[in-house]
Amino acid sequence: MNARVPDEEWVSARVEKARHEREMALAAAKRLEDEVQRLAYRVAELEAGGVALKNRAEEAEAYVAAVKASLPWRVIQSLRGLAGRKW
């Protein structure tokens, strides 16, 4: 068996190739990290919008409940009931 020791040029080429592959992998990882960060911000924006809409809906429901519980509303509805109309 002949055990052949690689020459310096071959080793240098392999090291350079490995270095290049490492740089490419690091660049890809950086792009992915940036994309994950961008998506995290987007999710936060969407969740904030959803929370704002939920709060507005709750405020509107509370307002409607307050109106329906008020004396003037009940009086109007009673009068409408006498006239044969219900809301």
N, C-alpha and C positions, 0 to 999 in steps of 0.2 A: 504494500500500500504506500502510495505517495501522499503524504500530508503536505499540501501546498499552503504556504503562508501567503495571504493576500498582499499585494504590493501597496505601497503608500498611496498611489494615485487612486486605486480602487477603494481603499478605506476612506480617502478624502471625498470621493464622489458619494459614497454611502452616507457619510456624515453630513455632507451638504444636502443630500436628498432628504434625510431625516430632519434636518434643520428647517428646510423649506416646508415639509409636511407639517411640522410643529407650528410654524408661523401661520400656515393656512388654517389649521385647526383652531388656533387661538383667535384668529380673525373671525372665523365662523362662530365661535363661542361668544365673542364680543357682540356680533350682530344679533345672535339669539338673545343674549342678555338685554340688549337695547330693545328688542321687539317685545320681550316679556315685560319690561318696564313700561313701554308705551301701552301695551294692552292692560296692564294694571291701572294706569291712569285712566284709560278709557272706561274700564269697568267701574272705577270710582265715580267718574262723571255720570255714567248711566244710573248707578245706584243712587247718587245724590238727586238726580232728576226724578227717579221713582219715589224717593222719600218725600220730595217736595210735592209731587202730585198726590201722594197719599195724605200728606198733611192738609193740602187744600181740600181734598175730598172729605176728610174728617171735619174740617171747619165748616164746609157747606152742609154736611149732615147735621152738625150741631146747630147751625143757624136754622135749618128747616125744622128741626125738633123744637127749638125755642119758639119759632113762629107758631107751630101747631099747638104748642102748650099755652100760648098766650090767650088771654081772655078775649081780645077782639077777634081773633081767628075762630075761637069756639062759638062766639056770638054769631059771626057771619055764617059759619057752617050750620048753626041751628036755624037761622033764617032761611038758608038755602034748602035745608031739610023740609021746612014748612012749605016751601014752594015746590017740593018734589025733586030737588037736585042734590046729589051728594058728590063730593070730590074725593 
